[in-house]
């Protein structure tokens, strides 16, 4: 595996750097940094490479969106401790159980003489949800999650199109392999077969496509 002059980096980081540089090398140009814009003109005579370029953008944006929604979710959970929930007593001096929905409340308090407890529990849960929604609107978690889901759908659609397309060059084969490795082994950390072997095959393809000084 090629060395990039990195010092004091983990093997996983080195492998991931390799995959990124390998992809850029076999495409003979860096991945586009802006929004996804499909071009009808095949890149380097191989339309698979053009599809791959769009997928690279979607893959990067999806990763950024995922990290953002996780950060905002952590912020909300730090503020509330959990998703909206309330304590439902099991029985006298017998502890409680958390309920996250009215259905759970009804299941935990089914008796006719528990009508008032159910009403209070439902009201408490509604209040908890209202506080959560207010904080969510302020933080923007739900908006971020929706954005992540939308770009993930785009990434998945492009990946399916890429993997079903017939390459016309070794570069086309290499970019298909690169996208597979990125999606199935995103941290380049899997050591069981066939992942190390697949990364080696990608290295071989890059050397054949771009020459010995490409990476």
N, C-alpha and C positions, 0 to 999 in steps of 0.2 A: 504494500500500500504506500502511496506516495507521501512524502513529508512536505509540509508547507512552511517549515521553519518555526512552527509554534513551539513554545517552551512552557513546561509545567502545565500541560493541559491533559485532561483525561483521555483514554482511548476512545470513549464515546464521542467526545468533542472533536477529536481528530477525524473520526469516521464521518461525522456529520459535516465537518468542513470539506472533507473529500467529496461527499455527495453533492454539495452545493457547487463546488468548483468543477466537478465533473460535468454537471448539468450545463453550466455556462460554457464549458469547453466544447462539448459536442454540438451545442447550438450555435457556436461561433459568435455569440453575442450575449450580453447579460439579459436576464428576464426583464420584461417591461415593468416599470415601477408604478404606473398609473392604473386607471380603471381598465377593466376587461373590454377590449375592443377586438372583435374577430375580423381578421383580414381574409379576403377570399383568395389572395395570391399565395400559393404554397411557399413556405419558407424553404430555401435550399432545395426546391424541387420535391420536397416531401411534406404533404399536408399534415402528417402526424406531428411534425415539429411545431407547426403553427398552432395546432390544438394544444400541444403541451405548453406552449408559451402562455396561453390563456389560463390553463390549469395552474401553472406556477403562480400567477397573480392571485387566482381564487384561493389557492392553498395558503399563501402568505396572509391574505386578508382574513381567512377563516381562523388561522392561528391567532392573529391579533385580536379578532372579535371574541374568541374563546377566552383568552387571557383577560380581556376587559370585563366580560360578564362574570368571570370567576372572582375577580377583584371586587366588583360591586356586590356580588352575593356575599362574599366574606365580610364586607362592610356592613351589610344589613344584618347578618347573623351576629356580628360582634355587638351591634346595637340591641338586638332583641333576644339573642341567645339561641333562637331556633325559629322555625316556621311558626305561623300562628297556631296556638294550641291552648288547651285549658286542662286543668286537673279534674278528673272525675273520681270521686271516692268509690272504692269497691264495696266497702261495708264499714260499719262502725269499728274504729281502731284496727282497720285491716289495710291501710295504705290507700294508694290511688293509682290511676293509670292515665296517661296522656291521651287526649282525644284531639284529632286534627280536623275532624269533619262532623257535620250534624248527624250523618249516618252512624258514625262511631258513637256519638252521644246517645242516640236512640238505642243502639245495640247494648250499650253499657247500662242504660237506665230504662229498661223495658216495662217495668211494673206500673200499674195504674196509679199507685200512691206516690210515684216519683215524678208526677207531672210538673210540679213546681221546680224540682231539681233540674229536670230537662229544660224547662223554660229559662232558668237562670244560667245553665251551662251554655245553651244556644246564644243567649244574649252576651255572655262573656266571650264566647268564640267570635261572634260578630264584631265586638269591640276590638278584639285582638287583631282581627283581619283588617278592620278599618285603619288602625294604627300602622299596620304593616303597609297597606296600600299608600298611605300618606307618605311614609318614609320612602317607599319604593319610587313614588312619583318624583320625590326630591332627588334621590340618588340616581335613578335612571336604570335600575337593574332590568326590569321587564323590557324596556326598549332595547337594551343591549343584548338581551337573550334573543329577542325577535330578530335583531340584525344578524346575530350569529347563525340562527337557524336558516335565514334566507341565503347567506353566503355559503353555508354548508350544503344547501341544496344545489347551488350553482357548481360548487366544487365536485360534488358527487356526479352531477350530470356530465360535466366535462371529463371526469375520470372514466365514466362508462363509455363516452364517445371515444376517448383516447385509446382505451384498452381494446375496443372493438374495431378500431381503424387498422387498415393494413399498411404497414410501413413500406416505403420504397427505398430505404437506405439503412445502413448500419446505424446512422444517427437516430433514425426513427425507432429502431429497436432499443437503442440505449435510453432514449427519453421515456419510453414506455416502462422500461425496467426501473429507471430513476423514480418515476411517479409511484410505482408499486412499493418500492422500498420506503419512500417518504410516508406513504399512507399506512402501511402495515407495520413498519418499524421506525416510527417518527424520531426516536432519539438515537437510532443506529446502535442500539445496545443489546439486541438479541444475539445470543451466542450459539444457540442450538441450530442444527442444520434445518433449513438450507440457507439461513440468513448470512452467515459469513461468506459462504460460497457465492451467493448472489451479489454481495458487495464486490467480491473479487472479479466476478464476471463483468460487472459494470466498469470496473477499473480497466479490464482488458479491452472492452469496447471503446472506452474513451481514448486509450492509447492508439488503437487502430484508426479511430476516426480523426483524432486531432493531432496525432504525432506525439513523440516522446517528451516534448517540452511544453505540452499543453497544460499539465497539472503538476 
